[in-house]
Amino acid sequence: MEPGSNVWNCPFDYAEALEFDPTLKRLLTEEPVARIKLPYGEGEAWLVTRYEDVRTVTTDRRFSRHAIVGKDFPRMTPEPIVQDEAINVMDPPANSRLRSLVSKAFAPRQVERMRARTQHVVNELLDRMAEHGPPADLMESLASPLPLTTICEVLDIPDGDSAQLRAHARTMMNLTPENRDNAIRAKADMRAYFAELTAERRRNPGDDMISALATARDGDEVLDDKELTVMAMVLLITGQDTTTYEIGNLSYTLLTRPAELAMLRSHPEKLPQALEEMLRFIPFRKGVGIPRVALEDVELSGVKIRSGDIVHVSYLTANRDPAKFDHPDELDLEREGPINHMTFGWGGHHCLGAPLALVELEIALSTLLERFPDLKLAKPAEEVPWNTNAIWRYPLELPVSW
């Protein structure tokens, strides 16, 4: 059979704890550049699963994110999560200009301030958990409040507004078809909120990240009002829930692997490297995200992709590619060398908030292991309930005792 002549129907709804999606595994193994059909959007798309091919699609100017604007592209959610003006649908040079401005707001000085702030929040949350006594739900006690509290402090969101903003973000990520109207409304409400807030910060800047974005300059370049609104929105959406889910996933992974947990308890200095390996290994989302459009004919792994075709990549399979990683389906916390995983994306759309996420994950885990040296799951692993109706994979609750 010709490569690409077979069309794979890909609901990407596999949600068995943190097991790897067998359909994605088959695609990587049997047809690394495949035609796929997704639950929403018009027509078919290509899915690229090998590490080197994913790297090509995410860095080569012949593939454009911006070209999807206005298209009903194949996707997993009823309403596209992405905004037309967002940085995640820009190509260079617009994307490079925006990234350069935004990276100034994530300068080492800012990240160090976030580190101190994050440690303070983690200490408070774990004090509360210790006072509550066992058993406790780690999702409720640490994973949920930490990233939301931190990103709201970093953006200086007024206290009374964060719960509603989080509800809007969750509505936008829901996969169910009957949620579509709610998702459209949530997106519009959130946008209106940030338009007002960012305008206020432009007039009266403080020392928060929205003010840093509003005042960031690169020569004569500044963010315009729309870019600033959407960037603040993107930071709030991507800066909280995904980190919440990963704190849950990382904690579950360690609490269900006694040997790995014991190693990190006795060698806490190995946590930063171990964290990179866990980020590579954990399939923390389902399927695919925002695609690209081929601007000319391109050949990948012997398959011809034609100009105008829509191309999705899988960072999940790239992280499990045996051509890149030895024994890729094993979690090896002492894996040597730099672990160039793609969990934060790659190329011009590598996650801008990765420095903040890594700070939060590292502080949350290191402080948790230090403060609760005998922490363990309070129920059998197979009884832990998991989310099944969003694009993210994570435990809905994580009961622990000590």
Secondary structure, DSSP 4 states (H G I P E B T S, - for coil): --TT-SEEE------STTPPPHHHHHHHHH-SEEEEE-SBSSS-EEEE-SHHHHHHHHH-TTEESGGGTT----BSSSS--S-TTSGGG--TTHHHHHHHHHHHHT-HHHHHHHHHHHHHHHHHHHHHHHHH-SSEEHIIIIITHHHHHHHHHHHT--GGGHHHHHHHHHHHHB--GGGHHHHHHHHHHHHHHHHHHHHHHHHS--SSHHHHHHH--BTTB---HHHHHHHHHHHHHHTTHHHHHHHHHHHHHHHT-HHHHHHHHH-GGGHHHHHHHHHHH---B-S----EEESS-EEETTEEEPTT-EEEE-HHHHTT-TTTSSSTTS--TT--S-----TT--GGGS-TTHHHHHHHHHHHHHHHHHH-TT-EESS-GGGS-B--SBSB--BS--EEE-
